[in-house]
Amino acid sequence: MSATPSSSCLARWARVSWLHLPYTATFLVGPTAEDVDNKEGINTTAEGLGSLGATSAQSVKNVPLRQVITSFAGLRAHEIGGDFVIGEAEDAEGFFNAAGIESPGLSSAPAIGEMVATQVAEKLGLEKNPSFNGHRKGHPQSGNPFYRRKK
């Protein structure tokens, strides 16, 4: 089964950098989402970090990129047809795909998660847990100055 996002009119190679401030007030910045020819390449670059700094500065001033303690690289698997591949694989019973997720993948993630969870639950004959509490308390770092919008 394959699903197409309703925002398929977005540019195929749209790139989004994001800034995330988890509970510890450390930063997660990225990705650069650069396509590379070397499929064995796992290196990060100063140029990529600089690009992230410039992009994140549009939202938050003075992101401390000189204090980077680690950086990561990975490869994106592009689906040949350019579509999301979501659902149980036809040739591998019990294996559920969530592949080829590109733009608008971040926006689509909650719906994809619900869709796959429903499919897995149906496959396994599971029922919803009536005592599950899906509500969270407020964010403890809400007073963090990095949450303020750039003026």
Helices and strands as residue ranges (DSSP letters): E 2-3, E 18-20, E 28-30, H 46-56, G 65-67, E 84-88, E 96-99, H 105-124, G 145-147
